[in-house]
Amino acid sequence: MSFVVLLNGVGSAGKSSIARAIQIQAARPFLHMAMDAFLDMMPPRYLGHPDGWRFETLQQDGRPAVAVHSGGGAKTAFRGMRRAVAAMAEAGANVVIDDVFWDDELADYRALLAAHDFKAVAVVAPLDVLERRERDRGDRAIGLARWQFDRVRPGEEYDLVVDTSGGSAEACAKRIIEAFAL
């Protein structure tokens, strides 16, 4: 049985940094499978295409927000990602997943990974912190965090919630590792 840890949260919440810290700190080896790697697999022409991944700039509460629209090609890539994670777990690999979703993806992960030790972690931070990180990073469309904030939120279905505003990625990883004995 493999260990699979899902990190889901708004862009700029710190998921990738926590995933790398888990790889360094955990007693067992973990592969890091990131949503961004699957986005990079898509043909460049699918960025901004109705069948791919589109961004729409809006105003929300008087501030810029960037809505994300996934067409059929993007949805196929993300379904494939979840199945690739399951295939790695079936092969015996421990996996830490870095994902952003707001629909029924968690139910799909749970069904695909039912035979493994699967833990879902919500990675959260206050909106002002996320927006500051978004600006500081310089590689994100300003407004992604604002649009995602109310869509990517923790609920009872998560095994753990970590707030990255009060601690480093290393401290959040340590909390996850201790909570799940990784």
N, C-alpha and C positions, 0 to 999 in steps of 0.2 A: 504494500500500500504506500502510495506517495503522499507527500504533504503538498498542498496547494493553498497559497495565500493570495487572495484577491484584494488589491488596493483600488478602491473606486472613490473618485472625488472630482471636484471642479478642477479645471486646468489651473496650474500654478499652486495647487494645494500642497505639493511636496511628494507626490507618489513616487516619482522616479528616484528621488534622493533617498527615500525610505527603502525602496526596493534594493538599491545599491548597498545601503547600510545593512540590510538583512543579509545580503550575500556575504558581507564581510564578517558580521557578528555571529550568525547562526552556526550551531555545531555541525549541522549537515549542509551539504552543498545545495544551492538553489540556482536554477536558471531564471533569468529575468526576461519575461515576455511582455513587451510593451505595445500598446495600441499604436503608437507612433510608427513602429517598425512595420506594422501591417498597412498603415496609411501610405508609407513610403513604397510599398509594393504595387500600389495602384498606378496605372499609366498616368503620366502628367496631364494628359488631356482631360482626365476625369475631375481635376480640381476646377471647380466652378461649373461643372457640367451637371445637368439634371439627374443623370444616372450615377453620378459620383458623389462628391463632397462639395457642398456650396455654403458660402457664408453670406449672410444678409445683415447689413448694418441698419440698426434701428435706434430709436430713442426709448429709453426705459427710465422712468423717474427723472427725466430731464438730463440723462447722461447717455453716452453711447453704449449700445449693447450689440453684440454680434451673435445672431441666431445661426445655428448649425442645421443644415438640411442634408440628410443622407438619402441618396437615390438607391436604386436596386443594386448597382455595382458595389457601392460602399457597404450596404447591408450584407451582401454576400461575403465581402472581405471580413467583416466582423463576425459573422456566423462561422466562417472558416477559422478565424482566430480562436474562438471558443473551442472548436473541434481540434485545433492544433494543440491547444493547452491540454485537452483530454488525452490526445495521442501521446504527448510527452509524459503525462502522468502514467498512462498505461504502459509505457516503455520503462517506467521505474524512476523517472526524474522527479525531483522536487521542484516546484515552480512557484515563483512570485510574479503575479500579474499586475500590470499597471494599466488601468482602463478608466474610461469616462463613459458612463451610460446613464440613461434615465427612463428606459422603458422596461421590458420584461427580461432583460439580459441576465439578471441575477438568477431567476428561475431556471433559465437555460443552463447556466454554469452549474447550479446545484444538481440538475438532472444529469448532466454529462459527467459530473465528478462525484456522483453518489457513492461509488466504490472506494473513494479516497478520503483522506483526512482533509476536508475542504473548509477553509475559514474565510469569511468575508469581512473585510475591514473598511469602514467608511473613514476617509481622510478628509477632515474638515478644517476650516479656519473662517474667521469673520470676513465679510465681504470687503471691508476696507483693507485688510491685510492682503487678500487675494488680488485686489486691484493694484495695490502698491507693488506687489511682486510681478504682476503682469507688466506694469510700466518699466520696472527695473530690469526685467529680463531682456526686453527689446526684441524678442523673437515671436511675440504673440500679437494677434490683433487686439487692440484695446477694446474691451467690452465683452470678450468671451466669458470671463468670470462672472460678470453681472448677469448675462443671459442664462448661464448654466446654474447659477447659485440656487435658485428655487426649484430647479429640475433635478439636480444631483444632490439629494439630501439623505441623511441617514434615517433609518427607520428600525423597527423591531427586527427586521430580517438580517441585520448585521450582527456578527459575533462580537465585534469590538468597534469602538469609535475612538480615533485619535485626533486631537486638535493640534495642528502644527504651529499655531500662533504662540504657544507657550513653551515650546521645546524644539530642540534640533531634530533633524532627521535621524540622527544616531540615537537620541533618547526615545523617539517614537518607535524605531526599530527594536530597541531593547524592550520596550513595553510589549510589543507584539510577540517577540521571541519568548519572553517570560510568560505571557498569557497563554500561549499555545505550546510551550515546552519544545521549541524548535532548536 
